[in-house]
Amino acid sequence: MSPKFFKTIEDKKIPLPVFFPDATRAVLKTLDSVDITNTQTPGVLVNTFHLYLELGKRVLIKHGGVGNFMNWAGGIISDSGGFQVMSVIKANPAQGKVIDEGVIYRPSKNKKILFTPEESIKFQSHIKPDMLVVLDDFTPPQASREQAEDTVNRTIAWASRCKDEFQKIYAKTPKAKRPYLLAVVQGGDYLDLRKYCAQELVKIGFDGFGYGGWPMRANGEFNYQVAQTIADCTPKDYLLYGLGIGKPDEIVKLVKMGYHIFDCVLPTRDARHQRLYVYTAKSIDQINLNDPKFYKYLVPTKQKYYSDTSPVSTACDCLLCTNYSKSYLSHLFKIGDSTAMRLATIHNLRFYSLLMEKQKTRLT
């Protein structure tokens, strides 16, 4: 039976599907936790690799977890940082390398850090998330068959080590109070490797699978074939996670495939760069996700908005849309005031929480 809720360690039940924005370093840029709550966003994702390097476990232990640290009462997922390893180390070998034992990271010429699957799980336990993600070896875009096989084999081996460490740490914790442990399916565009990776991970046993690696084809199109292959190989009682997947139309299609959880930097990053997501409907009640053009982008700094007295969207009830005009937001961006980024980010997050609300309605 497919999961209906994302359950937190505090026994709160968050209805699925959900979108968790990326609070990478325990903050959503320009917002505080009260702002996030007011957008009706149910949870956030934090990045293990960044917090490991930049915050350390002592602060987390003193606060009793990242939730208390940032005064956040919603759901929390801790990403292992596998993608960051790819983007930092695989893109720049001078900064480190991936070996079977783990990841060697060189932040400077005189410093070397070995980040292992076991260390990842240990550190994530100090974050006290509701879901931990195993450390995986990201299959690079356009990887050769041999490269993809290496990342798959290493991902499986690391997942097993993560599971062992997880069981040691939570051995005395009742299962009902344990966080989820998510494995990541790698293999690039090679469907047989994706299938093999998923089958081997099932043997180890997890609470869910994540779509690992780069989801775009070389031509820039989303690889729905890989997404479907992973979904087909995922046990019915597992959570299915579109890691880093965030375009609204892609989310809608993946929910139809059975995906439950999504995270992405898109809504917050785009907001800071003057790109707002707007439903084409006239009201919240009229939002229709079956319409192929159910949303559009709005760039408030365009000349035509300088004197526009209408709200950014009449199909939104966020702080921006219920209190300010396009003209005022345009002015704030024009003068470089940080309030513009805050209001735009609040709007985009509310767009995404509405997106998930509408999909819950479609599934019932």
C-alpha positions as CSV (number, residue, x, y, z in Angstrom):
1,M,0.0,0.0,0.0
2,S,1.4,3.4,-1.0
3,P,2.3,5.8,1.9
4,K,-0.3,8.5,2.6
5,F,1.8,10.5,5.2
6,F,5.3,11.7,5.9
7,K,5.6,11.0,9.7
8,T,7.9,13.0,11.8
9,I,9.8,11.7,14.8
10,E,7.5,13.9,16.9
11,D,4.6,11.8,15.5
12,K,3.2,14.5,13.3
13,K,1.6,13.3,10.1
14,I,2.2,15.4,7.0
15,P,-0.1,14.4,4.1
16,L,1.6,13.4,0.9
17,P,2.8,14.6,-1.6
18,V,5.0,17.3,-0.2
19,F,7.6,19.8,-1.3
20,F,10.4,20.7,1.0
21,P,12.5,23.8,0.0
22,D,16.2,23.7,0.4
23,A,17.4,25.3,3.7
24,T,20.9,24.1,2.8
25,R,22.8,25.8,5.7
26,A,19.8,25.7,8.1
27,V,18.3,28.9,6.5
28,L,16.2,29.8,3.6
29,K,17.8,32.9,2.3
30,T,16.0,36.1,3.1
31,L,13.4,34.3,5.3
32,D,13.1,33.3,8.9
33,S,11.2,30.2,10.2
34,V,8.1,32.2,10.9
35,D,8.0,33.3,7.3
36,I,8.3,29.7,6.1
37,T,5.5,28.6,8.4
38,N,3.2,31.3,7.1
39,T,3.6,30.0,3.5
40,Q,2.1,26.7,4.8
41,T,5.3,24.9,3.8
42,P,5.4,21.7,5.9
43,G,9.1,21.0,5.9
44,V,12.6,21.9,4.8
45,L,15.7,20.1,3.6
46,V,19.1,20.8,5.1
47,N,22.5,19.7,3.7
48,T,24.6,17.3,5.7
49,F,27.9,18.0,3.9
50,H,27.6,21.8,4.3
51,L,26.6,21.6,8.0
52,Y,29.4,19.1,8.6
53,L,32.0,21.5,7.2
54,E,30.6,24.8,8.3
55,L,28.7,24.2,11.6
56,G,29.9,21.1,13.2
57,K,28.2,18.7,15.6
58,R,28.9,20.5,18.8
59,V,26.4,23.3,18.1
60,L,23.8,20.8,16.9
61,I,24.2,18.7,20.1
62,K,23.9,21.8,22.3
63,H,20.6,22.8,20.6
64,G,19.2,19.3,20.4
65,G,19.1,19.3,16.6
66,V,18.7,21.6,13.7
67,G,15.0,22.2,14.3
68,N,15.7,23.8,17.7
69,F,18.7,25.6,16.2
70,M,16.6,27.4,13.6
71,N,13.3,27.4,15.6
72,W,11.6,25.2,13.1
73,A,8.8,22.9,14.1
74,G,8.0,21.4,10.7
75,G,9.4,18.3,9.0
76,I,13.2,18.0,8.3
77,I,15.1,16.0,5.8
78,S,18.9,15.8,5.9
79,D,20.4,15.3,2.5
80,S,23.7,13.4,2.6
81,G,25.5,15.8,0.3
82,G,26.1,13.4,-2.5
83,F,25.2,16.0,-5.1
84,Q,27.6,18.5,-3.5
85,V,30.4,16.0,-3.8
86,M,29.8,15.7,-7.5
87,S,29.5,19.4,-8.1
88,V,32.5,20.3,-6.0
89,I,34.9,17.4,-6.2
90,K,34.1,15.7,-9.5
91,A,34.0,19.0,-11.2
92,N,37.3,20.0,-9.6
93,P,39.6,17.0,-8.8
94,A,42.1,19.3,-7.1
95,Q,39.6,19.7,-4.2
96,G,39.4,15.9,-3.5
97,K,38.4,12.5,-4.8
98,V,36.0,9.7,-4.3
99,I,37.4,6.4,-3.1
100,D,35.7,3.2,-1.9
101,E,36.2,4.2,1.8
102,G,34.5,7.5,1.3
103,V,35.1,11.1,0.0
104,I,38.4,12.8,0.4
105,Y,37.8,16.6,0.5
106,R,40.6,19.2,0.5
107,P,39.2,22.6,1.5
108,S,42.8,23.9,1.4
109,K,46.3,22.7,0.6
110,N,47.1,21.9,4.2
111,K,43.8,20.3,5.2
112,K,42.2,17.0,4.2
113,I,38.9,15.6,5.4
114,L,37.7,12.0,4.9
115,F,33.9,11.9,4.8
116,T,32.6,8.3,5.1
117,P,29.1,6.8,4.9
118,E,29.3,6.1,8.6
119,E,30.3,9.6,9.4
120,S,27.5,10.9,7.3
121,I,24.9,8.9,9.2
122,K,26.5,9.8,12.6
123,F,26.4,13.5,11.8
124,Q,22.9,13.3,10.4
125,S,21.8,11.8,13.7
126,H,22.9,15.0,15.4
127,I,20.8,17.0,13.0
128,K,17.8,15.0,14.3
129,P,15.9,14.9,11.0
130,D,12.7,13.0,10.2
131,M,14.5,11.4,7.2
132,L,18.2,10.6,6.7
133,V,19.6,10.1,3.2
134,V,22.4,7.7,2.7
135,L,25.7,8.9,1.2
136,D,25.7,7.9,-2.5
137,D,28.2,8.2,-5.4
138,F,26.5,10.5,-7.9
139,T,26.6,9.2,-11.5
140,P,27.9,12.2,-13.6
141,P,25.9,13.4,-16.5
142,Q,26.9,11.6,-19.8
143,A,28.9,9.0,-17.8
144,S,30.3,6.1,-19.7
145,R,29.0,2.6,-19.0
146,E,32.1,1.8,-16.9
147,Q,31.8,5.0,-14.9
148,A,28.1,4.4,-14.2
149,E,28.8,0.9,-13.1
150,D,31.4,2.1,-10.6
151,T,29.0,4.7,-9.1
152,V,26.2,2.1,-8.8
153,N,28.5,-0.5,-7.1
154,R,29.9,2.2,-4.7
155,T,26.4,3.5,-4.0
156,I,25.1,0.0,-3.1
157,A,28.1,-0.6,-0.9
158,W,27.8,2.7,0.9
159,A,24.1,2.3,1.3
160,S,24.8,-1.0,3.2
161,R,27.3,0.7,5.4
162,C,24.9,3.5,6.1
163,K,22.2,1.0,7.0
164,D,24.5,-0.7,9.5
165,E,25.5,2.5,11.1
166,F,21.9,3.7,11.3
167,Q,20.9,0.4,13.1
168,K,23.7,0.9,15.6
169,I,22.7,4.4,16.4
170,Y,19.0,3.8,16.6
171,A,19.2,0.3,18.1
172,K,17.5,1.4,21.4
173,T,15.0,3.7,19.7
174,P,11.5,2.2,19.1
175,K,10.8,1.8,15.4
176,A,7.9,4.1,15.7
177,K,10.2,6.9,16.9
178,R,13.0,6.3,14.3
179,P,13.5,8.6,11.4
180,Y,13.1,7.3,7.8
181,L,16.3,6.1,6.1
182,L,16.3,6.8,2.3
183,A,18.5,5.1,-0.2
184,V,19.4,6.7,-3.5
185,V,19.1,4.9,-6.9
186,Q,22.0,5.8,-9.2
187,G,22.9,4.6,-12.7
188,G,22.6,7.6,-15.0
189,D,20.7,7.0,-18.2
190,Y,21.4,3.3,-18.2
191,L,18.0,1.8,-17.3
192,D,19.3,-1.7,-16.6
193,L,21.8,-0.2,-14.1
194,R,19.0,1.8,-12.4
195,K,17.0,-1.4,-12.1
196,Y,19.9,-3.4,-10.7
197,C,20.7,-0.6,-8.2
198,A,17.1,-0.5,-7.0
199,Q,16.9,-4.3,-6.7
200,E,20.1,-4.5,-4.7
201,L,19.0,-1.7,-2.4
202,V,15.7,-3.5,-1.8
203,K,17.7,-6.5,-0.5
204,I,19.3,-4.2,2.1
205,G,16.0,-2.7,3.1
206,F,15.1,1.0,3.4
207,D,12.0,3.2,4.0
208,G,12.2,4.8,0.5
209,F,14.1,5.5,-2.7
210,G,15.3,8.7,-4.2
211,Y,15.8,9.6,-7.8
212,G,19.6,10.0,-7.8
213,G,21.8,11.7,-10.3
214,W,21.1,14.3,-12.9
215,P,17.5,14.1,-14.1
216,M,18.0,15.9,-17.4
217,R,19.0,14.4,-20.7
218,A,21.8,15.9,-22.8
219,N,19.3,17.7,-24.9
220,G,17.9,19.4,-21.8
221,E,14.7,17.4,-21.5
222,F,13.6,15.7,-18.3
223,N,14.3,12.0,-18.3
224,Y,10.9,10.6,-17.4
225,Q,12.0,7.1,-18.5
226,V,14.5,6.9,-15.7
227,A,11.9,8.3,-13.2
228,Q,9.4,5.6,-14.3
229,T,12.0,2.8,-14.1
230,I,12.8,3.8,-10.5
231,A,9.1,4.0,-9.7
232,D,8.5,0.5,-11.2
233,C,11.3,-1.0,-9.0
234,T,10.2,0.7,-5.8
235,P,8.2,-1.4,-3.3
236,K,4.6,-0.1,-2.8
237,D,5.2,0.7,0.9
238,Y,8.3,2.8,0.2
239,L,8.4,6.6,0.0
240,L,9.5,7.8,-3.4
241,Y,11.6,11.0,-3.5
242,G,12.4,13.2,-6.5
243,L,15.7,14.5,-5.1
244,G,16.4,18.0,-6.4
245,I,13.4,18.0,-8.8
246,G,11.4,21.2,-8.7
247,K,9.8,22.4,-11.9
248,P,6.1,22.5,-11.3
249,D,5.1,20.6,-14.5
250,E,7.8,17.9,-13.7
251,I,6.4,17.5,-10.2
252,V,2.9,17.0,-11.5
253,K,4.0,14.3,-13.9
254,L,6.1,12.5,-11.2
255,V,3.2,12.6,-8.7
256,K,1.2,10.7,-11.3
257,M,4.0,8.1,-11.4
258,G,3.8,7.7,-7.6
259,Y,6.4,10.1,-6.3
260,H,5.7,11.5,-2.8
261,I,8.4,14.0,-1.9
262,F,10.3,16.7,-3.7
263,D,12.9,19.4,-2.9
264,C,14.6,22.0,-5.0
265,V,16.4,25.3,-4.8
266,L,14.3,26.7,-7.8
267,P,11.5,28.6,-6.0
268,T,13.8,30.4,-3.6
269,R,16.7,31.0,-6.0
270,D,14.4,32.2,-8.8
271,A,12.6,34.5,-6.4
272,R,15.9,36.2,-5.5
273,H,16.6,36.6,-9.2
274,Q,13.3,38.3,-10.0
275,R,11.4,35.3,-11.3
276,L,8.0,34.6,-9.8
277,Y,5.7,31.6,-10.4
278,V,2.1,32.6,-11.1
279,Y,-1.0,30.4,-11.6
280,T,-2.9,31.3,-14.8
281,A,-6.2,30.8,-13.0
282,K,-8.0,33.8,-11.6
283,S,-8.5,32.3,-8.1
284,I,-7.1,29.5,-5.9
285,D,-10.3,27.5,-6.4
286,Q,-9.9,27.6,-10.2
287,I,-6.3,26.3,-10.3
288,N,-6.3,23.4,-12.8
289,L,-3.2,21.2,-12.8
290,N,-4.5,19.3,-15.8
291,D,-4.2,22.5,-17.9
292,P,-0.7,22.2,-19.7
293,K,-0.3,25.9,-19.1
294,F,-1.5,26.0,-15.5
295,Y,1.3,28.5,-14.5
296,K,3.6,31.1,-16.0
297,Y,6.6,33.2,-15.0
298,L,6.5,36.8,-14.0
299,V,9.5,39.1,-14.0
300,P,8.5,42.1,-11.9
301,T,11.2,44.4,-13.2
302,K,9.8,44.6,-16.7
303,Q,8.7,48.1,-17.7
304,K,5.1,47.2,-18.0
305,Y,4.9,46.4,-14.3
306,Y,6.3,49.7,-13.0
307,S,2.9,51.3,-12.7
308,D,0.7,48.1,-12.5
309,T,-1.6,48.4,-9.4
310,S,-2.8,44.8,-9.6
311,P,-1.4,42.0,-7.3
312,V,1.2,39.5,-8.6
313,S,-1.5,36.9,-8.6
314,T,-5.2,36.7,-7.7
315,A,-4.8,32.9,-7.3
316,C,-2.5,33.3,-4.3
317,D,-3.1,34.4,-0.7
318,C,0.5,35.0,0.3
319,L,1.8,38.1,2.1
320,L,2.9,39.7,-1.2
321,C,-0.3,39.1,-3.1
322,T,-2.7,40.2,-0.4
323,N,-0.9,43.4,0.5
324,Y,1.2,44.8,-2.3
325,S,1.0,45.5,-6.1
326,K,3.3,44.5,-8.9
327,S,4.3,48.1,-9.1
328,Y,5.6,48.2,-5.5
329,L,7.5,44.9,-5.9
330,S,9.0,46.3,-9.1
331,H,10.1,49.4,-7.2
332,L,11.7,47.3,-4.4
333,F,13.7,45.3,-6.9
334,K,14.7,48.4,-8.8
335,I,16.1,50.1,-5.7
336,G,17.8,46.9,-4.6
337,D,16.0,46.6,-1.3
338,S,16.1,43.1,0.4
339,T,12.4,43.3,1.1
340,A,11.8,42.5,-2.6
341,M,13.6,39.1,-2.3
342,R,11.8,38.3,0.9
343,L,8.4,39.0,-0.5
344,A,9.2,37.2,-3.8
345,T,10.5,34.1,-1.9
346,I,7.4,34.0,0.3
347,H,5.2,34.1,-2.8
348,N,7.1,31.3,-4.6
349,L,6.9,29.1,-1.6
350,R,3.2,29.6,-1.3
351,F,2.9,28.8,-5.0
352,Y,4.5,25.4,-4.2
353,S,2.5,24.7,-1.1
354,L,-0.6,25.4,-3.2
355,L,0.7,23.1,-5.9
356,M,1.0,20.2,-3.4
357,E,-2.4,21.0,-1.9
358,K,-4.0,20.8,-5.3
359,Q,-2.3,17.4,-6.0
360,K,-3.6,16.0,-2.7
361,T,-7.1,16.9,-3.9
362,R,-6.5,15.2,-7.2
363,L,-5.4,12.0,-5.4
364,T,-8.4,11.7,-3.2
